[in-house]
Structure formats: structure tokens, C-alpha cells
Amino acid sequence: MAAKQMPNQNTKNRNDYVTNKVLTVFSICLLGVLGLMALNNMLNYSAHWQTALTVVQVLRIVGVIVAAAGALWLVSERKKGKDTRYQIVCGRSVLVLGVVLAVVFSAIGWNPNEAIKACYVALPAFAFYYLIFHSYQPEFFVIAADCGLAAGVVALAMTTFGQSLRYVLLVAAVVVFAVQLVFVQKVKGSKGKLVLGKKKYAFDFSKNAYLMMTLTPVVMAVIAAVGALSGMALPALIAAGVYFFVTAVYYTVKLV
């Protein structure tokens, strides 16, 4: 009886862990956006400008300290052989949090306005993709990433900064799409298996999944090219959004 219950208990623990982790990431990203909004308001007032810069410097140092503490914690866990698979607060998570804090506030200290605007998009996007990664089929995460990459290229090409780099952005996106196609065909040819160095990965993809992961990067490459190089940026963004919405509905129905 105990042997039969163990897998069910492990599945329950994993499901609870994933749910709590997703909620934690969403909460941190929400608090991050709200905190950056308050910081941005301080930067826009000359009376609080210096205070805001001091806060940025302090939080950057805090990030470095937290990252160092997380690294030491992680090393200690590895030495003691602790199993942290289902722990949200552990050395690895603290290390990641510290690195993110240090990088974000270093960027804000270098260019406050642009960095904060980028974080307004990056934090919600990260939380959204984190949810997809843990809640949906692996192929839908790949599809969603393709849609996001194409939409990101088009959106950046609409800005003054992106206009001067639109060819570079487009080439980079096409390279990513091409690499994806190579890996998809490699996994398909090896019947769902992929070997990277000494690590082996197994995927249980359907024929439809391989089709979608092959079709999507091609479609998104065309959308990115049309949106970045012509005056049809808005229609291209809408096309990417519609494609994502249709596939999201399809894969959501498959989950039920």
C-alpha cells in the first residue's frame, strides 16, 4: 500500500510546490513593478531625486550581498546533500533573487528612465512566461516564446532606439528561429530524445506538436520581418497576438 501511495504523494508535493512557486514569482514581480513606479515618481521630482539615487545604490549593494549569501547557502546545501527540490526558499532561489536585484538596479543606476521602462515590460512578461512554462505543455511554451520574440522585435523597431538596430534585431530573431528548427528536427528524428553534452532529455511530443514548433518560427519570422522593415508594425503585432491567442485557446482546451 505504501509503495502505491508514494508516487501520488510525490505528485501532490510537486503540484503544491509549482503552484506556490508561480504565486511567489507573480507576487515578487507585482511588488517589483509597484516599487519601480514609486521609485520613478521620486526620480521625476527634483526634491527626491538624490534620495532615489541613494535608494538605487543601496539596493544594488543589497543585491550583491543577497547573491553572495545565496551562493554560500547553496554550497552548504550541496555539501550536506540536502534535497531542495520542493523548497521555495533555498540557496538557489536566494542567489537568483540577489543577482536579479544587482543587475536591475545597476541598469537603473546607469540609465534610470529607460531601465525602469524596460522593467515595466520585463517583469510582467517573465511572470507570464513562468506561468506558461509550469502550467502548459512544453510545445506551447516554445510557441509562446516565438510569438513574444517576434512581437518584441516589431515593438522595438517602432522606437527610436530600435529603428537604428532593426536589422540587427531581425537577424538575431531569425537566427534563434533557425536554431529552434534545427533542434526540433533533431528531437523529432531521434523520437523525442535530445543529448546535450552528458545530459539526456526525453520529450513526449505528438506529431501535431512537431508541426506547430516547425510552423510557428517560420510564421513569426515573416511577421517580424514585415513589422520591422515596413510600415505595417501595428498589423504585424496584431497578427502575432491573434496567433498566440488562437494557440493559447487550443492548448488550454487540451489541458481540460
C-alpha positions in Angstrom: 0.0 0.0 0.0 2.8 2.4 0.9 4.6 1.8 -2.3 1.5 2.7 -4.3 0.9 5.9 -2.3 4.4 7.3 -2.7 4.1 8.4 -6.3 0.8 10.1 -5.5 2.4 11.9 -2.6 5.3 13.0 -4.7 3.0 14.3 -7.4 1.0 16.2 -4.8 4.1 17.7 -3.3 5.3 18.7 -6.8 2.0 20.3 -7.7 1.9 22.2 -4.5 5.4 23.4 -5.0 4.8 24.5 -8.6 1.6 26.4 -7.5 3.4 28.1 -4.6 6.4 28.9 -6.8 4.3 30.5 -9.5 2.3 32.6 -7.0 5.6 33.7 -5.4 7.1 34.8 -8.7 3.9 36.6 -9.6 3.9 38.4 -6.2 7.6 39.4 -6.4 7.1 40.7 -10.0 4.0 42.7 -8.9 5.8 44.2 -5.9 8.7 44.9 -8.2 6.6 46.9 -10.6 4.9 48.8 -7.8 8.2 49.6 -6.2 9.7 50.8 -9.5 6.6 53.0 -10.1 7.3 54.6 -6.7 11.0 55.0 -7.5 10.2 56.5 -10.9 7.9 59.1 -9.2 10.8 60.0 -6.9 13.1 60.4 -9.8 10.7 62.8 -11.5 10.8 65.2 -8.6 13.9 67.2 -8.1 13.3 67.3 -4.3 13.5 63.5 -4.1 15.9 62.8 -7.0 19.0 62.4 -4.8 17.2 60.2 -2.4 16.0 58.0 -5.2 19.6 57.6 -6.5 20.7 56.7 -3.0 18.0 54.0 -2.8 19.2 52.6 -6.1 22.8 52.4 -4.9 21.7 50.8 -1.6 19.5 48.2 -3.4 22.3 47.3 -5.8 24.6 46.6 -2.8 21.8 44.7 -1.1 21.5 42.6 -4.3 25.2 41.7 -4.2 25.1 40.8 -0.6 22.0 38.6 -1.1 23.6 36.9 -4.1 26.7 36.2 -2.0 24.6 34.8 0.9 22.6 32.7 -1.6 25.8 31.3 -3.1 27.2 30.3 0.3 23.8 28.8 1.3 23.7 26.8 -1.9 27.3 25.5 -1.4 26.3 24.5 2.2 23.2 22.6 0.9 25.2 20.8 -1.7 27.9 19.7 0.9 25.2 18.4 3.3 23.3 16.7 0.5 20.0 18.4 1.2 17.1 17.8 -1.1 15.7 21.2 -2.0 13.5 20.1 -5.0 10.3 21.2 -3.3 11.6 24.2 -1.3 10.9 27.7 -2.5 13.3 29.4 -0.1 16.7 27.8 -0.6 20.2 28.8 -1.6 19.4 28.7 -5.3 16.4 31.0 -5.1 18.1 33.5 -2.9 21.1 33.5 -5.3 18.8 34.2 -8.2 17.0 36.9 -6.4 20.2 38.6 -5.4 21.6 38.5 -8.9 18.4 40.0 -10.3 18.4 42.8 -7.8 22.0 43.6 -8.5 21.5 43.6 -12.3 18.3 45.5 -12.3 19.5 48.3 -10.0 22.8 48.5 -11.8 20.9 49.1 -15.0 18.7 51.7 -13.3 21.7 53.5 -11.9 23.2 53.6 -15.4 20.1 54.8 -17.3 17.1 55.2 -14.9 14.3 56.1 -17.3 15.0 53.5 -20.0 15.8 50.8 -17.4 12.6 51.3 -15.4 10.5 51.3 -18.6 12.1 48.1 -19.7 11.4 46.5 -16.3 7.7 47.5 -16.6 7.6 45.1 -19.6 10.2 42.6 -18.5 8.8 41.7 -15.0 5.1 41.0 -16.1 6.4 39.2 -19.2 8.7 37.0 -17.0 5.8 36.1 -14.7 3.5 35.4 -17.6 6.0 33.1 -19.3 6.8 31.4 -16.0 3.2 30.5 -15.6 3.1 29.1 -19.1 6.3 27.1 -18.6 4.9 25.4 -15.4 1.2 25.1 -16.4 1.1 24.3 -20.1 2.5 21.8 -22.5 6.2 22.3 -23.4 5.4 22.9 -27.0 3.1 25.8 -26.1 5.9 27.4 -24.1 8.1 27.3 -27.3 5.2 28.7 -29.4 4.6 31.5 -26.9 8.3 32.3 -26.8 8.3 32.6 -30.6 5.3 34.9 -30.6 6.9 37.0 -27.9 10.2 37.3 -29.7 8.6 38.4 -33.0 6.4 40.9 -31.2 9.4 42.2 -29.2 11.4 42.8 -32.4 8.5 44.6 -34.0 7.8 46.7 -30.9 11.4 47.7 -30.5 11.6 48.6 -34.2 8.8 51.1 -33.5 11.1 53.0 -31.1 13.8 55.5 -31.9 16.4 53.2 -30.4 15.1 50.2 -32.3 14.9 51.9 -35.6 18.7 52.1 -35.8 19.1 48.4 -34.8 16.1 46.9 -36.6 18.2 44.9 -39.0 20.4 43.5 -36.1 17.3 42.6 -34.1 15.6 40.9 -37.1 18.8 38.9 -37.9 19.1 37.8 -34.2 15.5 36.7 -34.2 15.8 34.8 -37.4 18.9 33.0 -36.1 17.0 32.0 -32.9 14.2 30.7 -35.1 16.6 28.7 -37.3 18.3 27.2 -34.2 14.9 26.1 -32.9 14.0 24.5 -36.2 17.3 22.5 -36.1 16.6 21.3 -32.6 13.0 20.4 -33.3 14.0 18.3 -36.3 16.8 16.7 -34.3 14.4 15.7 -31.5 11.9 14.5 -34.0 14.4 12.4 -35.8 15.6 10.8 -32.5 12.0 10.1 -31.5 11.8 12.6 -28.7 15.3 12.3 -27.3 18.0 15.0 -27.1 21.5 14.7 -25.9 23.4 17.9 -24.9 26.9 17.0 -23.6 26.5 14.5 -20.9 22.8 15.3 -20.2 20.0 13.4 -21.9 16.5 14.8 -22.3 13.3 12.9 -23.3 10.2 14.6 -24.7 6.8 13.2 -25.3 5.7 15.3 -28.2 2.9 14.5 -30.5 3.1 14.8 -34.3 1.0 17.9 -34.1 3.4 19.4 -31.6 6.3 19.0 -34.0 4.2 20.6 -36.7 3.4 23.6 -34.6 7.0 24.0 -33.4 8.1 24.0 -37.0 5.4 26.2 -38.5 5.4 28.8 -35.7 9.0 30.1 -36.1 8.5 30.4 -39.9 5.3 32.4 -39.4 6.9 34.6 -36.7 10.0 35.2 -38.8 7.7 36.5 -41.6 5.7 38.6 -39.1 8.9 40.1 -37.6 10.3 40.9 -41.0 7.1 42.6 -42.2 6.7 44.6 -39.0 10.3 45.7 -38.6 11.1 46.6 -42.2 7.8 48.1 -43.5 5.2 50.5 -42.2 3.0 47.6 -41.1 4.2 47.3 -37.5 0.8 47.5 -35.9 -0.8 44.9 -38.2 2.2 42.7 -37.5 1.7 43.0 -33.7 -1.9 42.2 -34.1 -1.1 39.1 -36.2 1.3 37.8 -33.6 -1.2 38.4 -30.9 -4.0 36.7 -32.8 -1.7 33.7 -33.5 -0.8 33.5 -29.8 -4.4 33.8 -28.7 -5.7 31.0 -31.0 -2.9 28.6 -29.9 -3.5 29.6 -26.3 -7.2 28.6 -26.6 -6.2 25.4 -28.3 -3.7 24.3 -25.7 -5.9 25.5 -22.8 -8.7 23.2 -24.1 -6.2 20.3 -24.3 -5.5 20.8 -20.6 -9.1 20.3 -19.6 
